[in-house]
Amino acid sequence: MIRQLAAATLIALAAPLPLAAQETGTAIFAGGCFWCVESNFDHVPGVTSTVSGYSGGEIENPTYQNHNGHREVVKIEFDPSKVDYKTLVDIFFRSVDPTDAGGQFCDRGHSYTTAIYALDDEQQAVAEKARVEAEAELGKPIVTPVEPASAFWDAEGYHQDYYEKNPLRYKYYRYACGRDDRIAELWGASAHQGIMAH
């Protein structure tokens, strides 16, 4: 009896893990204010988490007051069985103004410019193709670069899920900044609106 239990245990341990234990995908996008990018992607089916942060610069441990060279970014974790990277890139383009090289909406300066940070060659290729498609749809040059991912630094705690913690301030900011109006003007029926649309 003991030998039979031991054999059954060894067989169970040797069995392959179920397919449900697949790894999570990651995407990193810079789309202006990270509060808005979080709210946009938290409502996409298949996205499991979003984290606001900084990337693309050279200094270590950037902060909101000192992030010279970094952009505001959001790291998006997703379930590849429910949403693919190409879909996320398409949503990203249609939730920003990728023709604006000086920032996004009312937020100006390098830290608010758009970018896609590719984590591997496959993401780079997918993002470049989506960029060409988006440019053809708009009929205007897209300035959003696709760059290799560099170090990601979490933003301060008060920036995480800001739109949920401070809904009135967030909605006023998003409205006053003109984000949704500009996206609707630029993309028309293809626009991806965020939490303000709900």
C-alpha positions as CSV (number, residue, x, y, z in Angstrom):
1,M,0.0,0.0,0.0
2,I,2.8,2.4,0.9
3,R,4.6,1.6,-2.3
4,Q,1.5,2.2,-4.3
5,L,1.0,5.6,-2.7
6,A,4.6,6.5,-3.3
7,A,4.4,5.5,-7.0
8,A,1.2,7.5,-7.4
9,T,2.9,10.5,-5.9
10,L,5.9,10.3,-8.2
11,I,3.5,10.0,-11.2
12,A,1.6,13.0,-10.1
13,L,4.8,15.1,-9.6
14,A,6.1,14.1,-13.1
15,A,2.8,15.1,-14.8
16,P,3.0,18.3,-16.9
17,L,1.5,21.4,-15.4
18,P,-1.9,22.4,-16.8
19,L,-2.0,24.9,-19.6
20,A,-3.8,27.3,-17.3
21,A,-0.4,28.1,-15.7
22,Q,0.7,30.1,-18.7
23,E,2.8,33.2,-18.2
24,T,1.5,36.7,-18.1
25,G,2.3,39.1,-20.9
26,T,3.7,42.6,-20.3
27,A,3.4,45.8,-22.3
28,I,4.9,49.2,-21.5
29,F,3.4,52.4,-23.0
30,A,4.1,56.1,-22.5
31,G,0.9,58.0,-23.3
32,G,1.1,61.2,-21.5
33,C,-0.4,61.4,-18.0
34,F,0.0,57.9,-16.5
35,W,-3.3,58.3,-14.5
36,C,-5.2,58.4,-17.8
37,V,-3.3,55.5,-19.4
38,E,-4.0,53.4,-16.3
39,S,-7.7,54.1,-16.5
40,N,-7.8,53.4,-20.2
41,F,-6.2,49.9,-19.8
42,D,-7.8,48.8,-16.5
43,H,-11.0,48.5,-18.4
44,V,-9.7,46.3,-21.3
45,P,-10.8,42.7,-21.0
46,G,-7.7,40.5,-20.4
47,V,-5.7,43.2,-18.7
48,T,-4.8,41.9,-15.2
49,S,-2.9,44.9,-13.7
50,T,-1.5,48.3,-14.5
51,V,1.3,50.1,-12.7
52,S,2.3,53.7,-13.2
53,G,6.0,54.4,-13.5
54,Y,8.9,56.0,-15.3
55,S,11.1,54.7,-18.1
56,G,13.4,55.7,-20.9
57,G,15.8,57.9,-18.9
58,E,19.2,57.5,-17.5
59,I,18.9,58.5,-13.8
60,E,18.1,55.8,-11.2
61,N,15.2,55.9,-8.8
62,P,13.4,58.8,-10.6
63,T,10.6,60.6,-8.8
64,Y,7.7,62.8,-9.9
65,Q,9.8,65.9,-9.0
66,N,13.0,64.5,-10.6
67,H,12.6,62.2,-13.6
68,N,14.8,64.0,-16.0
69,G,14.9,62.0,-19.3
70,H,12.2,59.6,-18.3
71,R,8.7,59.4,-19.6
72,E,5.6,58.7,-17.6
73,V,4.7,55.2,-18.5
74,V,2.4,52.4,-17.5
75,K,3.4,48.7,-17.3
76,I,0.4,46.6,-18.3
77,E,0.2,42.9,-17.3
78,F,-2.2,40.9,-19.5
79,D,-3.5,37.4,-20.1
80,P,-2.4,36.4,-23.6
81,S,-5.3,33.9,-23.8
82,K,-7.8,36.8,-23.5
83,V,-6.0,39.7,-25.3
84,D,-3.0,39.8,-27.5
85,Y,-0.2,42.4,-27.6
86,K,-1.3,43.7,-31.1
87,T,-4.8,44.6,-29.7
88,L,-3.2,46.5,-26.8
89,V,-0.9,48.4,-29.2
90,D,-3.9,49.3,-31.4
91,I,-5.9,50.5,-28.3
92,F,-2.9,52.5,-27.2
93,F,-2.5,54.4,-30.5
94,R,-6.2,55.2,-30.5
95,S,-6.2,56.5,-26.9
96,V,-3.4,59.1,-27.5
97,D,-2.4,61.8,-30.0
98,P,0.6,60.1,-31.7
99,T,1.1,63.1,-34.0
100,D,2.1,65.4,-31.1
101,A,5.9,65.5,-30.5
102,G,5.7,68.0,-27.7
103,G,3.6,66.1,-25.1
104,Q,0.0,65.1,-24.7
105,F,-3.0,67.4,-24.6
106,C,-2.4,70.1,-21.8
107,D,0.7,68.3,-20.5
108,R,3.8,69.5,-22.3
109,G,7.4,68.4,-22.3
110,H,9.4,65.2,-22.9
111,S,8.1,63.3,-19.9
112,Y,4.6,63.4,-21.4
113,T,5.5,62.4,-24.9
114,T,4.3,59.1,-26.3
115,A,6.4,55.9,-26.8
116,I,6.1,52.2,-27.0
117,Y,8.8,50.2,-25.1
118,A,9.2,46.8,-26.7
119,L,10.3,44.0,-24.4
120,D,11.6,41.7,-27.3
121,D,12.0,41.5,-31.0
122,E,8.5,40.2,-31.5
123,Q,6.9,43.2,-29.7
124,Q,9.1,45.5,-31.7
125,A,7.9,44.1,-35.0
126,V,4.2,44.1,-33.9
127,A,4.4,47.7,-32.6
128,E,6.2,48.9,-35.8
129,K,3.5,47.3,-38.0
130,A,0.7,48.8,-35.9
131,R,2.4,52.2,-36.1
132,V,2.4,52.0,-39.9
133,E,-1.3,50.9,-39.9
134,A,-2.2,53.8,-37.6
135,E,-0.3,56.3,-39.7
136,A,-2.2,55.1,-42.8
137,E,-5.5,55.4,-41.0
138,L,-4.8,58.9,-39.8
139,G,-3.1,60.1,-43.0
140,K,-0.7,62.0,-40.8
141,P,2.9,61.3,-39.6
142,I,3.1,59.5,-36.3
143,V,5.9,60.6,-34.1
144,T,5.5,57.9,-31.4
145,P,8.8,55.9,-31.3
146,V,9.0,52.2,-30.7
147,E,12.1,51.7,-28.5
148,P,13.7,48.8,-26.7
149,A,12.5,48.7,-23.1
150,S,14.8,50.0,-20.5
151,A,14.5,49.9,-16.7
152,F,11.0,50.5,-15.3
153,W,10.7,52.4,-12.0
154,D,7.4,52.3,-10.1
155,A,5.9,55.8,-9.5
156,E,5.0,56.9,-6.0
157,G,2.1,55.2,-4.3
158,Y,-0.2,58.2,-4.5
159,H,0.0,58.0,-8.4
160,Q,-1.2,54.3,-8.5
161,D,-4.9,54.0,-9.3
162,Y,-5.3,57.7,-8.9
163,Y,-8.5,57.8,-11.0
164,E,-10.1,55.4,-8.4
165,K,-8.7,57.1,-5.3
166,N,-9.6,60.6,-6.5
167,P,-12.4,60.3,-9.0
168,L,-13.6,63.9,-9.0
169,R,-10.2,65.4,-9.3
170,Y,-9.3,62.9,-11.9
171,K,-12.4,63.5,-14.0
172,Y,-11.9,67.3,-13.8
173,Y,-8.3,67.0,-14.8
174,R,-9.1,64.7,-17.8
175,Y,-11.9,67.0,-18.9
176,A,-10.0,70.3,-18.4
177,C,-6.9,68.8,-20.2
178,G,-9.0,68.1,-23.3
179,R,-7.9,64.6,-23.7
180,D,-11.1,62.9,-24.8
181,D,-12.1,65.8,-27.1
182,R,-8.8,65.6,-28.9
183,I,-8.9,61.8,-29.2
184,A,-12.4,62.0,-30.6
185,E,-11.4,64.7,-33.1
186,L,-8.3,62.8,-34.2
187,W,-9.6,59.2,-34.4
188,G,-13.3,59.6,-34.8
189,A,-15.2,56.3,-34.5
190,S,-11.8,54.5,-33.9
191,A,-11.1,56.5,-30.7
192,H,-10.6,54.5,-27.5
193,Q,-12.1,56.5,-24.6
194,G,-11.2,55.9,-21.0
195,I,-13.0,56.2,-17.7
196,M,-14.5,59.5,-18.6
197,A,-16.7,57.7,-21.2
198,H,-18.3,55.5,-18.5
